[in-house]
Amino acid sequence: MSQQLVMTPQLQQAIKLLQMSRMELVETVTQELLENPVLEDVREAADMGGTQQAAGGNGEASPQSILEQVISADEHKPDVSARDADKKASEIDWDRYIENHAMQAPMPSGINRGGGEDLPSLEATLTKTEDLVDHIEWQVLMSDLVEDERRFAVLVIGNLDDRGYLTMEGVAPEDVVPRLAAEAELNAEDAEEVLKVIQTFDPIGVAARDLRECLLVQARHFGMDELVIKILDEHIHDLERRNYQAIAKKLNVELDEVYDVAQVIGELEPRPARNFLTNEPQYITPDVWVHKVGDKYFVVANDDGMPKLKISGFYRAAMKGDAQAKEYIQNKLRSAQWLIRSIDQRRKTIERVTECIVDKQREFFEKGIEYLKPMILRDVAEEVGMHESTISRVTSNKYVATPRGVYELKFFFNSAINRDGEDDIASESVKQAIKKICDGEDEKRPYSDQKIVELLAKEKIVIARRTVAKYREMLGILSSSKRKKYF
């Protein structure tokens, strides 16, 4: 004999729903509406004109009431007149419906937009944005490459990354072409020549194996002078580090000439596939709204676009006299009941957690990012009486729309940074302070990490230089040597 903790399928479903994003939840509910015939969308039922009316008058019945009616159907027998009336209202003559449907004229292939003119179907009017692969393949077909060379070109196109570079996972750049050439049954030297042809396709520099090769192809195509070619070919690493003095010394040229070359090279395209990226922006729909009315903040769940579920009363008549149907619908009723409860519990939990966050971070909503307080999951968990893991699931991939903008709920959880003689400050506030310092610096003389430490110390924020470097990288701010503007 032993004791063990076993999670029921219903509890697993509730936990899974809790950590879903809004989009994932909508997809899950939509799929459940398709699979469970007992579930209905209240909005769709209302759009149908209210043809089905319940005894109460609004067509809705609670999950528990319907389930109790199903289970106790044998104990409480309705009178004959009520049963006949319910039967007439619920039964559908399916044979006649199918017969009438089969006699209807087929839908036209085109869309009837009035006027009676012959118009193309909707499918014929849809367009597809041309991506990099389609663009390069079209140019390969228009070229004079022979069959084995085209096979190699197709393999090259299939191994282009988002930048437009030729890469293979786990393969060194110099070994990519020989491997693809062997697969296409093409000589390695001929494959190199085919690759050079592909690199001259639009966009110039596509299928390069690294940044150096990409920029060299463009420089040669545009007929740039030998100094540009030499710097790209032999001193690309010094150029990346902006070590112009070292380049001038090695090539024995004036520093101003190196500056001019750097400006010219800066106009080349390091990512040839930039204009062919088809990733459309992902718009955020908040899970909860925070409204300010007077001096108070109110938290309201965002139910727009979310299917509103109810238990259908149509299937009550289908269970009468059929034990097998009764058992099937009972199982579907229990499943639907648990889903509705889980979604409602999820909404209430998100509201409670958001209310707690708003209460603890009130100064942030009133005054701004500088007043964001340090807060961890345990602070909210103790306040709302839940476990930290539950708070973590609630705040993952959930967004809140506030008077100060849209934020992920995780944004409000920050570690504490000590301040001399004052209350602790949130790490996110320190990041914004670093960003503000970098935004206000002289571009020709950017602040070093040590200088940023000294400037923060004047605001009584004491952190180490390596912490500044870490926060700067998290903000996407380059080091001082790379931020410096030479021209």
N, C-alpha and C positions, 0 to 999 in steps of 0.2 A: 504494500500500500504506500502510495506517495501522493503528495499534493503538488500541483503545478498550475501555473497561471495560463489560461487559454483564452485568447481573444476570439470572441464570436465574429462571424462574418459581418453582422450589423455594426459592431463596434469598429471593426477594421474599415468599413465603409465611412463611418462618421469621422474617423481620423483622417482618412484620405480626402474627404470633402473639405475638412477644415484647412488643410494645407494647400488646396488648389487655388490657383489664380482665378480671377473672374472669368476669363475666357475659357479656361479648362472646365469650370463649373457649368457654364452655359452649354458647352459641348456635351458634358456628361448628362445634364438634365434633358437635353434634346434627344440624346440617344436612348435614355430611359423612357421618354415619351413614345418612341418608336417601338420599343420592345415590350413595354408593359401596357396592355390595353385598358387597364383599370384607371390609369392616370390620364388626366386631361389638363390642357392649358386653359385657364379661366378666360384669358383674353380671346383665344380662338373660339371658345364656346359663346362668348358675348357677341363676337362678330357674326356668328351664324344666326343671329336674330332671336336668341332665346327660345328655340323651338322645344327644348326639353325643360320642363318646369318640375321642380320637386314639390313635395307636399307643403313645404314651408313657403314656397313662392319664389325663391331665388335660384333654384336649380342646383344648389350646393348642399352637400352633406358632409359632416365631419368624418374623417377616417374611422374614428372609434365607433361612431354611431352605426355606420354601414357594416363594420366588422361584427358588431354585436348583433345586428339584424341577421347577418348571414349565419352566424353560429347558432342563434336561437330560433332559426326559421322553423324547425320541427316542433318547438315548444309552443310557439304562438301562431296559430293558424288564422289567417285573415278570413273574413267572411267572403261568400261567393261573389257578391256584387262588386266589392272592392277588388277582388282578384281579377274578375273579368275586365273591369275598367283599366287596371294596370296592364293587363295583357294586351288590350287593344291599343294602348298608348305606346307600348314598347315593341310590339312585334312589327317586323318589316317583311313584306312579301318579296324575298330576294329573287325568286324566279322571274316575277314580273319586272323587277328593277333591271336585271341582267338582260332580259329580252328587249326592253325599251332602250337600254344603253347600246345594244348591238345594232339596233335599227337606225341609230343616229348617224348622220353623215360624218365622215372623218374630218379632223381638223386640217385646215390648209397648211401647206408647208411654209408659206410666208406669213408675215405679220400683217394683219388687217389694220392699216392705219388710216382708213378712210379714202374715199375717192375711187376705189376699185382698181387702182393701178397694180401691176405686178411688181412686188417689191421682194428683195432677197430676205431669206430667213434670218433670224437673230444670229445663228451660228456663223452665217456668211458675213456678218457685219463686224464680228469681233476681230481685233488686231492683236498681234503678239509682238512685243518689243524685241528687236534684234539684239542678241547678246554677243559676246566676244567670239564664242565658238562658231556661231552662224556666220559672223562677219569674216572670220579667217577661212572657214570652209568654202565660202563663196569665192574668195580670192584664189584658193587652191584649185577649184574647178576651172577658173578662168585662166590659170597659168598653163605653161607648156610642160609640166612635170609628167613623167611617164608613170606607169602603173605602180612599180615598186617604190618609186619616190613618193607617190601619193599615199601609199600605205604608211610610209614613215611619217609623212606630214600629218596624217590622221592621228597617229599615236602621239605626236608632239602636241597637237591641239588638245587631245584628251588629258594631257598632263600639265596643262597650264593652271596656275593658282590664281587667286583673286587679284594679285598684282599684275598678272600677265606674264609671270616668269615660268620657265620650264623647270619643274622640280619633280622629284620622286622621293617618297618617304623612305628613309633608311638608305638612300643611295647618294654617294658623293656627287657634286655637280659635274665633275669631269668624267664620271662613269655613266651619266644618263644617256648621252647620245649613242655610245657603243651598245648599250643594252637595248635601246629602242631600234637601232639599226639591225641587230641580230634578230629581233622579233619580226621586223619587216623584211628580212632576207635581203638587206641592202649593205653594200660595202661601207665601212665606217667612214672612209674619206669622202665618199659620195654623200653620206648622210650629213657630214659637216657642211658641205656645199649647199645641200637642200635647206639646212637650218639657216644659213646665211640669207637665202632667198626669202624664207618665211619672215626673218627679222626685218626685212625691208617692206613687208606688207604694212597696211594701215591697221593699227597705229604703229609707228616706227619704234623699233626696239622691243616689240613683243617676242616672246619665246627666248629672251635672254636668260642666262643661267645665274646671273648675279647683277648687282647694281652697276659695277664697273663695265661689264659687257653691254648693258642696256644703254648707258650714257655714251659709250664709245660708238655704238651703232648710230645713234642720233647725231653725234658730233660729225662723224664721217659723212652721213647722209646730207647734212646741211653745209658741208664744205668748210668747217671751221679750221683755223690755222693749226700749225704743228705744236705750238705751245699748249693749246687746249688739249690736243690729243695726248701729248706727253704727260701732262699733269694727271689726266684721267687714267692713263695706262700705268703710270709708275708711282703716283703720289696720291691715290684716292683716299688712303687712310688719313694722311695729314690734312687733306681737304675736308674730310668728315669732321675732324677735330678742330678745324679752323686754325690750324697751325701754319699760317701763311708765311711767317718768318722762316720756318724750316724749309718750306718749298722754295722760297726765294734764294736761300743760301745754297741748297742742293743744286738748283738749276742755274745759279749765278745770274739772276735777273733782278730787276728792281722790284721792290715790294708793291709799288703801285700797279705794275703789270700783273702780278698775281691777284691783286684785288679786282682788276678788270676781268681777268679770266674767271674768277669765282663768280662774278656777277653774271657772266655769259652762261656758265654752267648751271647757275641757279634757275635759268629760264627753261632748261630741259625738263622732260617729264620722267621722274623716277618710277612711276607706276603707270605703265602704258594702258592698263585695263581700267583706269579710273573712270572714264566716261562710259564704260559699258556695265557698270555695276547696276544690277536690277533689283537690289534690295530696297523695297519700299519702306518708308518710315512706319514704325509701329506706334500707333496712337494709344495713349494710356487712358483707360476708363476707370475712374476712381471707384473703389468699393464702398467708400463712405464719404459723406460730406460733413464739413464743420462750418456752421453758420454763426455769425455774431449778431445777436439781437440785443441792443442796448449794451449792458456790461456783461452779459452772459453769453456763453458759447453752447451751442446745441449740436449734438451729433445725430446725423440721420443716415441710415443705410441707403445706398443707391440701388434701387430695384428696377431702374430703367433698362429695358432690353432683357430682363431676366424672366424666363417663363414662370408664371404663377400657377402652381400645381394645385389640383383638387382631385378628389375621388369621383369617378364617373358613376352616376346612378343607373346608367343604361344596363349594366351587367347583372343587376339584381334579378331581372326576369329570366336571364339565361341559366340561372342555377336551379330553377324550379323543376323538379322531376328528373334531374340528371345529376347523379352523385359524383360522377367523374368531373363534370364541369364545375360542380360546387367546390370540390377539393382544389382544382386548379385555380379558380378565382379567389378562394380563400388565401392561397399562398401569394398570389399577386397582390391581394389587398394588404397583407402584412408587409410585403416588400415596399409597396407604395406608401403605406403609413410610416414606415421607418425612414424612408427617403425624405418625406415631407418634414418629419420631425427633425432629422439631421440638418437639413437646409435651414430650418427656422432656428435651430440651436446655433448653427454656424453664424448666422446673421446677428443674433443676440450677443454671441461671444465677441465678435469683431466690434460691435457697438460698445460693449463694456470696456474692452481693452483701449479703444480709441478715447473714450471718455476719461479713463484714468490717465492716458498720455496727455490729453489736453489740460487736465487739472494740474499735472506735475510740471508741464512746460508752458504754463500760462504766460510767463514773461517773454518767452520766445514769440508767441502769437501777438503780444502787445507791442514789443520793442524791436525784435529782429534777431538775426543769427548770433549776435554777440552775447545774447542772454540765454542761449541754449544751455540747459543744465546737464551735468553728467547723470546718466541713468543706465541701469542694467536690467536684464530680464527679471531678476529676482525682485526688484522694486515693484514692478507691475504685478508679478505673480502673487506677492504677499498681499497687495492691495485688493486684487479681485478674487483671491482665494483659489487660484489655479496653480498647476505645476509649471515650472520654467519651460519644459518641453512644449507644453500647450501654447504658451505665449510665443514661443519661437515659431510654431506652425502658423499661428494666427497672423503674425507680422511678416511672414515670408510671402513675397510676391503680392502684397496688398498695398493699395495706394489710397491716400486720403487727400481730398481737395479742401484746402483751407484758404482763408483770406490772404495768406502770404504765398500761395502757390500750391502745386501738387507735389507731395512727397511720398516716398515709400515709408511704411510704418517703421522699418528698420532704421531709418534715418535718425529717429529720435533717441536711439540707444547709443551712447557714447561713453568711452572711458574717461576718467577724471584726470586732469592735469593740475598740479599744485600751483598755487599763486602765493607770493609772499604777502602774508598778513591779510589775505582776503579769501573769499570762498573759492572752492575749486572751480575750474572752467572745463567745459566739454572739449574733447579732442576735435570735434567738427568746427568749433569756434576758433580753435588754434589754426586749423587748416585755412579757414577764411581769412584769418589775420595774416598768414604767410602769403596768401594770394593777393591780398590788398597791398602788402609791402612790395611784392614783385611787380604788380601793375603800376605802382607809382615810382619805380626806379628809373634812373637814367639808362637808356638802352645802350649807350656807348660804355657805360661803367656799371654793369649790373652788380647787385649785392652777392657776395659769397655766402655760403651757408653759415659761416661763423659770424658774419656781419648781421645776418637775419636773427641769429641767436641774441646778439647784443641789442638789436632793435626791439625784440620781443621782451627782453629783460626790462626795458624801460617801461613796458606796460605791465610789469610784475608777473610775466609769464616765463617761468624758468624751465627750459628743456635743453636736452643735449643736442649737439650738432648733428649727430647721426639720426636723431628724431626729426629734425628739420629736413634732412635729406630724404627720409622715408615719406614724410607728409608731402614734400615737394613732388616726388615721383608719383604718389597717389593722385595728385592734382594734375599730372601731366605737364609739369613745369620742368624745363630742361635745366642743366647745370649752368652756372654763371658763364663758363667759357663758351657754351653753345648759345646762350642768350645774347651774347655781346654782338652789337651791330657795328661792323667796320665801315660801312658805306651806306 
